[in-house]
Amino acid sequence: MRVFVAGAAGAIGRQLLPQLVAQGHQVTAATRSPGKLELLRGLGAEGTDHLLAAAAAAGVRRFVAQSYTGWTNIRSGTPVKSEDDPLDPDPPAEQRETLAAISHLEGAVLAAAAMRPVVLRYGSFYGPGASDDLVGLVRKRRVPVIGDGAGIWSFLHIHDAAAATVAALERGGPGVYNVVDDEPASVAVWLPYLARAVGAKPPRRVPVWLGRLAAGEVVVSMMTQVRGSSNAKAKRELGWRPAWPSWRQGFSGGLTESEPGPRAAQPGAA
């Protein structure tokens, strides 16, 4: 299959291109930076510095778009949401414009029925090139547990994101898919675990009022109210399984590695 990849020099693109090539696809990749063209060629793609003028005009038969799942979920009801659950009708003010843009993107893609459109809602990325900033902040103890830390996060290793994209391209029916690992977890659980995994001191704990004063309503919501996401549909309909089924294994051995090696020792109980 001939495949065009936009944004191919990013963290997920670097994982995606070799997987597409390994499956026998003919890949053309786009980057905004001329300096990254050789990188793309080295990953198995023919570089280009512009997007296709119009996918429909080019006769595209499958369109796979990147979206997000996490804070976009409605913050009431069950702790883990499926694709059938609504998006947050009343997010913090600072997130409303972004959520509106996500909704518009998904609606526009799904309306292009002739291209059998797929929207992949990826969870929070980690892995090579995808989580360095977060790890750096955790090592400096600049990411505290706010309040009870009850916000539920769904993580996704960057390699698994790429694998799900290949699966969607080859097998996915039109629609929306949550692409996350098997273990949604609260901040109070995953953040101390991550700190242990990277050799940092335990995260500080601060009350909600102080977190709101220091970091704002968005961060408080992320730490105390957001809901996780289920990957059941992606596993069932795409035939996809995460190589890193839990952030526990991923934080222990996958922050700098793409694929699991010998099972890494986990840093104590969560």
PyMOL commands that set and color helices and strands:
alter all, ss='L'
color gray80, all
select helices_A, chain A and resi 11-22+34-42+93-111+113-115+132-139+158-171+187-197+208-215+217-224+232-238+247-253
alter helices_A, ss='H'
color red, helices_A
select strands_A, chain A and resi 2-5+26-30+46-48+64-68+80-81+118-122+124-126+145-146+152-153+155-157+175-179+185-186+205-206+228-229
alter strands_A, ss='S'
color yellow, strands_A
deselect
rebuild
show_as cartoon
